[in-house]
Structure formats: C-alpha cells, structure tokens
Amino acid sequence: MSRKKKQDWRDRINWKQAGLKAYYTRIKNIYDFTDEELEDFFEAKYQEQIESESRKNVREVIRYLGGVHDSDYESIPIWAKRKNGRALDLIVIPLNDILPEYEIENADDVYSLLQRAGV
C-alpha cells in the first residue's frame, strides 16, 4: 500500500467520534450502566465541569479586582485575600458589572459568592 492510500484511509475515519464511542462503551461496561444511567452519568460530569469553570471565573475576577481585605469577615478564602485588597462593600459594584449573572447587591452577597467559589 502506498503512503497516499494510507492517508486517504485515515482521513475517512472520524477519530474523535471513534474515541468518544470507545470511552462511552468502556464506562458503560465498567460501571454496568444502562443507557439512561450512562446519560445521567455524563450529564452529572458535564454539570460538574460547568460549575468548576464558573468557580474559576469568579476567582479570576476577584484576583483581577485586586483581591479582598476585610476584617469584618473572618473566613475569607486564602486565594481571595490580599494585603492591599478592597473591602467587600467596595468590590460590589465592579463585581456586579463584570459578573451580572450573580446579581450581587451587597457585601454579604460577595461573601457568599466567595464561599461558593472557595470550595
């Protein structure tokens, strides 16, 4: 077989789909899932991934805004603390501008967001 023919054969196979199908089959066989259970399993994995990306986004924004330095709240996550950071009530407006989907209105909302993102 010539090199040209081998390349043509490889182009016809969608390697990504073949790999995903093999992965699904492997998970299904290892855990002995039904088709419905397999769908639920991957839906849960997808939701975990979305939540993780959301927490990472919040962390990046807090760091971008300079972090937090507020003595009124005791258990601020370490990743958010900064020596020259802002007080929680001063970070509300810029945080709400950058992340409007969280509907942050006061310092307590920022604190609860920090607690959720710190996990």
N, C-alpha and C positions, 0 to 999 in steps of 0.2 A: 504494500500500500504506500502510495506516495504521501509526502507531507501535506500536500494540498487536500487530499481526500480525508485525511485525519482531521484537519482543521474544519472542514465542512461538516463532518460528523459531530464534532464538539459544539459547533455553533447551533446546531438544531436542538440541542438539549438545553432546557432552561434549568441551569444548575441551582439557582436559588429555590425554585419550586421543588425540585427533587430533594434538596437538603431539608426544606421545611417539612415535606411529607415524611421523610425518614425520621425527623425529630418527633413529629406528632405520633407516628407509629411506635417509636421507642417509648415515649412517655405513656402512651396508652397501654402498651404491653407490660411495662414495669409496674405501673400502679393498678392495672386491671380495670381501667375506666371504661364505662360505656361512652357512646358518642356524646351524649348530653353532659355527662360528668367531665369529659375532656374539654368541651366548650366552656363549661363553668370554670375549670381549672385555668385555662388560658385567659379567660375574661378577668379572673382574680389577679393573675400575673400582670395583665395589662393595666388594671387599676392601680396596683402597687407601683408600677413604673411611672404612671402619671402623677401619683401622689409624691413619689420621690423627686421627680423633676420639679414639681410645684414647690416642695420644701427647699430644693437647691436654688430655685429662682428667688425665693424670699431671702435666703441667706445672702445671695449675691447683691440684692438690692440694699439690704441693711448695711453690708460692708461698703457698698458704693456710697451710701449716705454718710459714712463716717463712723458707723457703729453706735453703741449706746453706752452712756454713763449716767446712771440714775440711782441715787442712794435710797430712793423711796421704795424701790422694788428689790427684794433680796435675791431671788433665784433667776436672774437673767442668765441665759446660756453663755458659756465661755466664748463661743465663736462670735457672739454679738458684742461683747464687752470691749470697749476701747478707752484708753486713758483720756483722750480728748474727744470722746463721743458726745452725742447730743442727749438731752433728756427726752424721755418718751413723749411728753406732750409737745415737744418741738419737732419731733420727727413725724407727727401725724399727717400734716398737710403734704409734705413731699412724698411720703409713702403712699398716701391716697392718690396722688397724681400719677405715680408710677404703677401702682397696683390697684386700680379702681375695683377690680372684681372682688376684693376682700371687704369693701365698704367699711373702712376704718374711720371711726368718728372721734375717738378719744384715746388717752394713754392706756386705758385698760384693754381696749381692742388691740393695740400694738403689743401689749404684754402677752395677751392670749395667743396672738399670732406668733410671737417669739417662742412661746412654749410649744406650740404645734410644730413649728419648723425645727425646733431643737431636738426632737426625738430622733 
